[in-house]
Amino acid sequence: MIKQLALAVTLVITPLSSLAANFVEGTHYTQISTKAPSSEPKLTEFYSFYCHNCFNMETNYLPDIKANLNQKVSFDSKHVDFMNSDIGTEVMRSLAVIQSVDNKDALTHAMFSAIQGVEGQNGHDHSAAGHEHEQQINNRDDIKKIFAPLGVDAAQYDKIADSKSTNEKLALWRTQQNEFKIESVPAFIVNDKYAVNLSSIKTLDELIGLINYLAIEKDIAPAKTSSGGSLGGLFLAFAAVIGITRQRRFN
């Protein structure tokens, strides 16, 4: 997984042909399906509230990633089922509830913090020896206590958590976790066809560039260009953030 992410972003316009040449299948990304890509370009993040690297990603990197996706690319998140337990399922349901109500960012952060402690947002591993964090969530009632101060009362929570649509959503997440061979998180899947190999990515702009390339250009035949070039051969990278460098760790 990524050992360092350095953010030193400038606004650039780069020919897609030269950008694509830097991305190699089997190194930067893996094709995980022989099916046609999704009908619309999209990025899906698979993660777990129990994963300290996911909390780090959610807090320190995902806002930049989402803000700099091509405007045609939608974003979705799904919770993995690595635990195969009653409480694991309840925590999965909590994300489905979050996706159905307002205050999504605050609720997501609250769930991560309740399970990992606030330090988890910077990649602090509470499973390491001497770094244990007392669990605040052991059942649904504990989860509802997290949601209540943020505008979701117990009755509303139960109604959404036990709904048919939530059950169908969890079934889809489990099916896709197996179909896409999700074995570690966070994991990024593009167009239901390509998995980003995070271990090969060195910078945040490289990650965003790869996601946009896979989502928008990978399965489109190259357009013929005139001597003056083509707008279709330009990639608009993301807004300038000058002189800022960040180094974080996530797997």
N, C-alpha and C positions, 0 to 999 in steps of 0.2 A: 504494500500500500504506500500512499504518498508519505514521504518522510518530511518534506518541506514544501510549503507553498509560499512563493514570494509574489506579492502584489505590487507591481509598478506599472500601471496601466496608462497607455496613451491612446488617443483617438487616431486610428489608422484605417486606411482603405487598401486592402491587399488583394491581388488577383486570386480568385479561388483556386486556379490551377496550381499556383505555387503553394498555397495553404494545404491543399489536398495531398500534395506530394510529400508533406511532412508526416502524414498519418498512415500507418501501415497496419493492415489487418493481421491479427495475431500478435501484434506488439501493443498498439494503442487501443485497439478494440477487437472484439470477437463477434462473429455472426452467430447468433444463438437460435435462429429459426430459418427454415427454408421457405416459410410462407411469405406472401407479399407483405410489405411493411404496412403499418396502420394507414388508414385512409387520410388522416391528417397528421402533420408532424407533431411529435410530442416527446416529452422527457418524463420518465417515471423514476422516482427514487424509492427504493425499498430500504426500510430501516427498522430499527427497534428502539423503543423507549429505554431498553436495558443496555444499549450499546453506547459506551462513553465516546467513541469516535463519531457516532451519529449525532450526539448532543453537540460535540465540537463543530461538526459540519453544519448543523442547523443554526447554530449561533454565529459562527465566524465566517462561513463561506457561502452558504446557500442564498442569503439575500443578494450577494453579488452575482451569483450564477443566474438566479431568476431574473434579476434586473437587466441582464445583458444577453438573455436569450433572444434570438431572432423573434420579431413580433408575431410570426406565424406559428411559433412553437408553444404549445400549451404545456403546463406542468401539473403533475399529479404525484401523490405520495401514497405508499402502501406499507402496511406493517407486516413483517414476516412472522411466521409461526415456527420458531426454532425450539420453543419450550414444550409444545404439545401437552399443555396442562390447562386446568380450569382457569387459573389466574392469568396464564398467558393469553387465553382466549378473551378474558375480560379486558385485558390491556389492549388487545387488538380492537375490541369493540369501542374502547374509549377514543381511538383515532377516528373510527367511523362516525361517532357522535360529534367529535370536533369538526369534522368536515361538513356536518349538517347544521351547524349553529354559527353565530357570530363570535367574535373575539378569538378567532382561531389561533393566532400567534401566541397570545397570552396563555391559552389553555395548553397548547403544545409545550411551551416552556415550563408550565407548571407541572405537567406530567413527567417531563424529563427530570426536573428538579426533585420531585417527590420520590422518584425511584433512585436517583443517583446523587442528589445533593447539588448545590449550586456550582461547586467546583468542577462538576462533570462537563460543564459547557466549554472548558478549556482543555478537554482531553484527559482530565484526571480520572484514573482507573480505580474505582472503589473496590474492585475485586482483588486488587493487589494486596499482598500481606501488609498488615498495619494500616490499611487505608479503608477499612470497612465503613459502610454507611448504613445506618439503621433504616430498614425498609419502612416507608410510610404507607405502602399499598400491599395489602394481603388479600383483599376481596373487593367486590363491587361497592360496598358501602364506603370503603376507604377512598375509592375513586370519586364517588359522588361528593365526598367532603372536599375534594380538590376543585370540583367543578362549581359547587354552590356559590362561593364568593365571587366567581367570575361570570355569574348571570345564568347558570343552568341549574335549575332546582332538581330535586330527586325524581319528581314525577316526570318531568320533561326528559331527563336522562334515561330513565327506564323505558319510556315510550320509544325513544329513538334506538336505544341499545337492543331492544327486543323485537324491533320491526323486521318485516320480511326483507326490506331493502338492505338493512344491515347484515342480515344472515347471508343474503346473496353476495354482498360486497366481500365478506370474509371468505366465502367459498371461492370467489374469483381470485382474491389475493393468494390463497393457498394453492390454487391451480396454477397460477402464473409463477409463483415461487418455484414450483417444480418444473414447469415448462421452460422457464428461463434459467434454470439451474442456479438459483441464488443460494450460495453457500456461505457468504460473508456479507456484512453490511458496514457502512452504507454501500449500496450498489445503484448504478445509474443504467437504465435501459432506455434506448432511443428507438422510437417507432416500433416497439414490440419486436425488434429484429436484431439490434446490436447492443452488446454490453460494453461499457467503457472499462478498460483495464487501468484502474486507478494507480496501480503500482508503477506504471510506465510514464505517468504524467508528472511533470516537474513544476509547472506554474499554473496559476489560476487562469490566466488568459489562454494557455494551451488547452486546458480542460474545457473552457467555454467555446473556444474555436472548434474543438473536436466535436462537441455536442451539436453545435450549429451545423457543422459540415455533415454529420451523419443524419441529422434531422431533415435538412433542406436539400443537400446536393448529392449525397452518396448514390441514390438510386435513380438520379436523373441523368439521362444521356447528355454529354457535353454539347452545348450549342455552338454552332459555327459562328465565328467572330469575324468582323470586318477588320481592315487594317487599323481602324481606329479603336478596336476593342469593343467590348460589350458590357452593358450594365449588369448582365447576368453573370459576368465573370468577376464581379467585385464582391468582396466580403467586408461588411461594415462591422468592425470590432466595437468594443464597448467604451463608455465615456471615460474621459481622462481622470485619473486619480494620480497626481504627480507627487513623486517623492515619498510615497508611502510604501513601506515594506512590512510584510507580516510573515512570521514564521510560526506555523502550528504543526502539530502531528496528528494524523489520523490514519487508521488502517484501511 
